[in-house]
Amino acid sequence: MKFHNYVSLSVLILLFFIAGNKSNAQTTIIHCTTYFDSVNAEYKTGEFTFIIQGNKISNIYDGIVTPKLEDATIIDLKDKVLYPGFIDMHVHLDHETSPTRYLDKYQDNKSDQALKSVKFCERTLMAGFTTVRDVGGNGVNIALKNAIARGDIIGPRVFTAGKIISSTGGHGDPTNGSNASYVGDPGPKEGVVNGVADARKAVRQRYKNGADLIKITATGGVLSQAKNSSNPQFTVEEIKAITETAADYGFHVAAHAHGDDGMQRAIIGGVKTIEHGTKMSDETMEMMKEFDVYLVPTIVAGKYVSKMAKVDGFYPEVIRPKALEIGPKIQDMFGRAYKKNVPIVFGTDAGVFPHGENWKEFGYMTDAGMPVNIAVQSATLVPAKILKMENSIGQLKAGFLADIIALEEIPTQKNTEAFKNVVFIMKDGKIYKD
């Protein structure tokens, strides 16, 4: 008798739990006739019904069906094209380029910076990018990630490096361009390292701060107030100390690099992605393949900085020659890398150019020879694997998170402007644009 009562009570609890879940989980039904299969980089055509329950795709049925589900919202996208939410693997959500950017860091408080960044997060999501990898900022990108996750502000799902790791005077040293009274001696906490011990401490500090990955500046850069854009700025031993410590915390390491020597050190040192890769040699491309390291091209940023370097006063004078040299070279390097089968993942460097224009990268990739469907795959399936989210995002598949966007038409090699027209956006089962 006691056993029977125990079973009855357990069943009642289970039924109550199921009923509660059903009442709390919003159900959305989407009808469509074309969607992108990111695994095979091709379009599925016919008639399909997507069932979204809560934040996941629960089923995809062949045919236009309308299951009898209480309080379901039905959305007709039969004349649109569905995609998994796009993923941008190189953004900077906490700032955006402007002629006053180098002065702003002295005038703005962190609260000012955070409030300015809210619109950058929203514009990114409204462009169809439901997930991004934020590869370094000035201190508020972790707070932005958390605010989006809580639902306080609108934006993409964020994986962030927090503050990037640089060497003294290197690309990413936050005191570059400052007068002597501001320079001081920044260390691992501020993202400046010199030697193996500093390198390990900097990684652990980023873990403590709430980062999801590590970003290093393996070479000089374009937009820092330092004269060299390409020289190597870490030893192999320092990079290995960073990647080994990062692995202890489940982090991968992204390496900003324009110069070839710095890229080779980064690859040997164990990084997962090379950002930009401007002066990459054929030898380095072969190393990328051997070590399974991905190129994140950021062509759109190169185009933008080379254009704006011709505008008087937009950049400080120390930056203009670097932008004019580096910017025009990235697309050509990308074309060579694609032909050599270097692993490639989509990334734009948004923040260097206006947020929300991330879609332009697709056009520059296809102009350089990559088929448009492969470019889409590089912004869906491939980044999900690097982020270790391959079972959750990057595909339209039952059991995956409901990150779904729709375009007016299928983009082609000659019409990549189609990526601009995002007419439907769902992230985590919530509709942001319909």
C-alpha positions in Angstrom: 0.0 0.0 0.0 2.8 2.4 0.9 4.6 1.5 -2.3 1.5 2.2 -4.4 1.0 5.6 -2.7 4.7 6.4 -3.5 4.3 5.6 -7.2 1.0 7.6 -7.4 2.7 10.6 -5.8 5.6 10.3 -8.2 3.3 10.2 -11.2 1.4 13.3 -10.0 4.6 15.2 -9.5 5.8 14.2 -13.0 2.5 15.2 -14.6 2.5 18.5 -12.8 6.1 19.1 -14.0 5.2 18.3 -17.7 2.1 20.5 -17.5 4.0 23.4 -16.1 6.6 23.1 -18.8 4.0 23.0 -21.5 2.3 26.1 -20.2 5.6 28.0 -19.9 7.1 27.0 -23.3 6.0 29.2 -26.2 5.3 27.2 -29.3 5.9 28.7 -32.7 5.1 27.0 -36.0 7.0 28.1 -39.1 6.0 27.1 -42.6 8.6 27.4 -45.3 9.6 26.0 -48.8 13.3 26.7 -48.8 16.0 26.4 -46.1 19.8 26.2 -46.0 21.3 22.9 -45.1 24.6 24.0 -43.6 26.1 20.5 -43.4 26.0 20.0 -47.1 26.1 23.7 -48.1 22.9 23.4 -50.2 19.3 24.4 -50.2 16.4 22.1 -49.3 13.3 22.8 -51.3 9.8 21.5 -50.9 7.3 22.1 -48.1 8.4 22.1 -44.5 7.0 22.8 -41.1 9.3 23.8 -38.2 8.0 23.3 -34.7 9.8 25.5 -32.1 9.0 24.9 -28.5 10.7 27.1 -25.9 14.1 27.9 -27.2 14.6 24.8 -29.4 13.6 23.4 -32.7 11.6 20.3 -31.6 10.7 18.9 -35.0 11.0 19.6 -38.7 8.2 18.0 -40.7 7.9 17.4 -44.5 4.8 19.1 -45.7 2.8 22.1 -44.5 1.2 20.9 -41.4 -0.4 22.6 -38.4 -0.3 20.4 -35.3 -2.9 21.1 -32.7 -0.8 22.8 -30.2 -2.4 25.2 -27.7 -1.5 28.9 -28.0 0.9 28.2 -30.9 2.0 31.1 -33.1 2.0 30.3 -36.8 4.4 32.2 -39.1 4.2 31.9 -42.9 7.7 32.2 -44.5 6.9 30.1 -47.6 8.1 32.9 -49.9 11.3 33.5 -47.9 14.6 31.6 -47.4 15.5 30.2 -44.0 19.0 30.0 -42.5 20.5 29.2 -39.2 21.4 32.4 -37.5 24.7 33.7 -38.8 27.8 33.6 -36.6 30.5 36.3 -36.8 33.8 35.2 -35.3 35.5 38.6 -35.0 33.6 41.6 -33.6 34.3 44.3 -31.1 30.9 45.1 -29.5 32.1 47.7 -27.1 33.2 50.4 -29.6 32.8 51.6 -33.1 35.3 53.5 -35.3 35.1 57.3 -35.4 37.4 60.3 -35.6 37.0 60.8 -31.9 37.7 57.2 -30.8 41.3 57.9 -29.6 40.1 60.8 -27.4 37.0 59.0 -26.2 39.0 56.5 -24.1 40.1 59.5 -21.9 36.7 61.2 -21.8 34.3 58.2 -21.4 33.7 56.3 -18.2 33.0 52.6 -18.5 29.3 53.4 -18.0 29.4 55.7 -21.0 31.1 53.1 -23.0 28.5 50.4 -22.0 25.5 52.6 -22.9 27.0 53.6 -26.3 27.5 49.9 -27.0 23.8 48.9 -26.5 22.9 50.0 -30.0 25.9 48.1 -31.5 24.6 44.9 -30.0 21.1 45.4 -31.3 22.3 46.4 -34.8 24.4 43.2 -34.9 21.4 41.0 -34.1 19.1 42.9 -36.5 21.6 42.1 -39.3 20.9 38.4 -38.8 23.9 37.5 -36.6 22.6 35.6 -33.6 26.0 34.6 -32.3 29.3 36.4 -32.2 32.8 36.0 -30.9 33.9 39.3 -29.4 37.7 39.2 -29.6 38.6 41.9 -27.2 37.6 45.3 -25.9 38.3 47.9 -23.2 36.4 46.4 -20.3 32.7 46.2 -20.9 32.3 43.4 -23.4 31.8 40.8 -20.6 29.1 42.9 -19.0 27.5 43.2 -22.5 27.5 39.4 -22.8 25.9 39.0 -19.5 23.3 41.7 -20.0 22.2 40.1 -23.3 22.0 36.6 -21.7 19.8 38.1 -18.9 17.6 39.7 -21.4 18.4 43.3 -20.2 19.4 44.4 -23.7 18.9 43.1 -27.2 21.9 41.5 -28.9 23.5 38.3 -30.2 24.7 35.4 -28.1 28.3 36.4 -27.2 31.5 34.5 -26.6 34.1 37.0 -25.5 37.8 37.3 -24.9 37.4 40.2 -22.5 40.6 42.3 -22.6 43.1 41.1 -25.3 46.6 40.1 -24.3 49.5 42.1 -25.7 53.2 42.7 -25.0 54.5 46.1 -23.7 54.0 48.6 -26.4 52.3 46.0 -28.7 49.0 46.1 -30.5 46.6 46.1 -27.6 48.7 47.8 -24.9 46.0 50.2 -23.6 48.5 53.0 -22.9 49.8 53.3 -26.4 49.5 56.9 -27.5 49.2 58.2 -24.0 51.4 60.9 -22.5 53.8 59.9 -19.7 51.5 60.7 -16.9 49.0 58.0 -18.2 51.4 55.3 -19.3 52.4 53.7 -16.0 53.4 50.0 -16.1 50.3 47.9 -17.1 50.6 44.2 -16.4 48.7 40.9 -16.9 45.6 42.3 -15.2 45.4 45.0 -17.9 46.4 42.5 -20.6 50.1 43.4 -21.0 52.6 40.5 -20.5 56.3 40.1 -20.7 57.5 36.5 -20.2 56.0 33.1 -19.4 54.8 33.8 -15.9 53.0 37.0 -17.0 51.4 35.1 -19.9 50.0 32.4 -17.6 48.7 35.0 -15.1 47.0 37.0 -17.8 45.0 33.9 -19.0 43.9 33.1 -15.4 42.8 36.7 -14.9 40.6 36.5 -18.0 39.0 33.3 -16.6 38.4 35.2 -13.3 36.8 38.1 -15.2 34.4 35.8 -17.0 35.9 35.5 -20.5 35.1 32.5 -22.8 38.3 32.5 -24.9 41.7 34.2 -25.2 42.8 36.7 -27.8 46.5 37.7 -28.3 48.1 40.2 -30.6 50.9 38.1 -32.2 52.0 41.1 -34.4 51.6 44.8 -34.6 48.3 46.2 -35.8 46.8 48.9 -37.9 44.7 51.0 -35.5 47.0 51.1 -32.5 49.1 54.2 -32.0 52.4 52.4 -32.8 54.3 52.6 -36.0 54.7 48.9 -37.0 51.8 46.9 -38.2 53.4 43.6 -38.7 56.4 42.8 -36.5 56.2 39.7 -34.2 55.4 40.7 -30.6 55.5 37.4 -28.7 58.0 34.7 -28.4 56.9 31.1 -29.1 57.5 30.2 -25.4 55.1 33.0 -24.3 52.5 31.9 -26.8 52.8 28.3 -25.7 52.4 29.4 -22.1 49.2 31.2 -23.1 47.7 28.3 -25.1 48.6 25.6 -22.6 47.1 27.6 -19.7 44.0 28.4 -21.8 43.5 24.7 -22.5 43.4 24.1 -18.7 40.3 26.4 -18.6 38.7 25.1 -21.8 39.6 28.2 -23.8 40.8 28.3 -27.4 43.2 31.1 -28.5 42.7 33.6 -31.3 45.7 35.5 -32.6 45.6 38.8 -34.3 48.4 38.8 -36.9 49.3 40.7 -40.0 53.0 39.7 -40.4 54.1 36.3 -41.5 56.8 35.6 -38.8 54.2 36.3 -36.0 51.7 34.0 -37.7 54.2 31.2 -37.8 55.1 31.7 -34.1 51.4 31.7 -33.2 50.7 28.5 -35.2 53.6 26.7 -33.6 52.5 28.0 -30.3 49.1 26.3 -30.5 46.5 29.0 -31.4 43.2 28.0 -33.0 42.5 31.0 -35.3 44.6 33.6 -37.1 42.8 36.9 -37.4 43.4 39.0 -40.6 46.5 37.1 -41.9 47.3 39.9 -44.3 50.9 39.0 -45.2 50.5 35.2 -45.0 53.0 33.3 -47.1 52.4 30.0 -49.0 54.5 28.3 -46.3 52.3 29.6 -43.5 49.2 28.5 -45.4 50.6 25.0 -45.5 51.3 25.2 -41.7 47.7 26.4 -41.1 46.5 23.2 -42.8 49.0 21.0 -41.0 48.1 22.4 -37.5 44.3 22.7 -38.2 44.4 26.5 -37.7 41.5 28.6 -39.1 41.9 31.9 -41.0 39.4 34.7 -39.9 39.8 37.0 -42.9 38.0 40.3 -41.9 38.1 41.6 -45.5 35.4 44.2 -45.0 37.5 45.9 -42.2 40.5 46.0 -44.5 38.4 47.7 -47.2 37.0 50.2 -44.7 40.3 51.3 -43.1 42.0 51.8 -46.4 39.1 54.0 -47.6 39.0 56.1 -44.4 42.8 56.5 -44.3 42.3 58.9 -47.2 40.0 61.1 -45.2 42.0 63.8 -43.5 41.6 63.7 -39.7 39.8 60.4 -39.5 42.8 58.5 -38.1 45.9 59.8 -36.3 48.8 60.3 -38.7 50.8 57.3 -37.3 47.9 55.0 -38.4 47.2 56.3 -42.0 50.2 54.7 -43.7 49.5 51.4 -42.0 45.9 51.4 -43.1 46.8 52.2 -46.7 49.4 49.4 -46.7 47.5 46.6 -45.0 43.8 47.2 -46.0 44.1 46.5 -49.7 46.0 43.3 -49.2 43.6 41.2 -47.2 41.2 40.2 -50.0 44.0 39.0 -52.2 45.5 36.9 -49.4 42.1 35.4 -48.7 41.7 34.4 -52.4 45.0 32.6 -52.3 44.2 30.9 -49.0 40.9 29.6 -50.3 42.5 28.2 -53.4 45.1 26.4 -51.1 42.3 24.9 -49.0 43.3 26.7 -45.8 40.5 26.3 -43.2 38.4 29.4 -43.2 35.8 30.8 -40.8 33.7 33.9 -41.2 34.7 37.0 -39.3 34.5 40.7 -40.0 36.1 42.9 -37.4 32.9 44.9 -36.9 33.6 47.9 -34.7 36.5 48.8 -37.0 33.6 49.6 -39.4 30.0 50.3 -38.5 28.2 47.5 -36.7 25.3 45.9 -38.6 27.3 45.9 -41.9 28.8 42.5 -41.2 26.9 41.0 -44.2 29.3 42.8 -46.6 32.0 40.2 -45.8 30.0 37.6 -47.8 30.3 39.7 -50.9 34.0 40.2 -50.6 34.6 36.5 -49.9 32.7 35.5 -53.1 34.4 38.2 -55.1 37.7 36.5 -54.1 36.6 33.2 -55.5 34.7 31.4 -52.6 31.3 30.0 -53.7 28.5 31.8 -51.9 27.1 28.6 -50.3 30.6 27.8 -48.8 30.7 31.4 -47.5 27.4 30.8 -45.7 28.7 27.5 -44.4 31.7 29.4 -43.0 29.3 31.6 -41.1 27.1 28.8 -39.7 28.5 25.2 -39.4 32.2 26.0 -39.1 32.2 28.6 -36.3 29.8 26.4 -34.3 32.5 23.7 -34.2 35.2 26.1 -33.1 33.0 27.4 -30.3 32.2 23.8 -29.3 28.6 24.5 -29.9 28.2 22.2 -32.9 25.3 20.3 -31.2 23.4 23.5 -30.5 23.9 26.2 -33.2 24.9 26.5 -36.8 22.2 24.1 -38.2 18.5 24.0 -38.7 17.9 20.7 -37.0 15.7 19.2 -34.4 17.2 19.5 -31.0 19.2 22.6 -31.9 18.6 26.1 -30.4 16.0 28.0 -32.4 18.3 30.6 -34.0 16.5 31.1 -37.3 16.7 34.0 -39.8 15.1 34.5 -43.2 16.1 36.4 -46.3 13.9 37.7 -49.1 15.8 35.6 -51.7 18.7 33.2 -52.2 22.0 35.2 -52.5 24.1 34.4 -55.6 27.7 35.1 -56.6 26.4 38.2 -58.5 23.8 39.2 -55.9 25.3 39.2 -52.4 23.3 42.3 -51.6 20.5 39.7 -50.7 22.3 39.2 -47.4 21.3 42.7 -46.4 17.6 41.9 -46.5 17.0 40.0 -43.3 13.2 39.9 -42.9 12.8 37.5 -40.0 15.0 37.0 -36.9 14.5 34.5 -34.1 17.2 33.8 -31.4 16.7 31.3 -28.7 13.1 30.8 -29.8 12.3 34.5 -29.3 11.2 36.6 -32.4 13.1 39.9 -32.8 12.0 40.7 -36.3 9.0 39.5 -38.2 
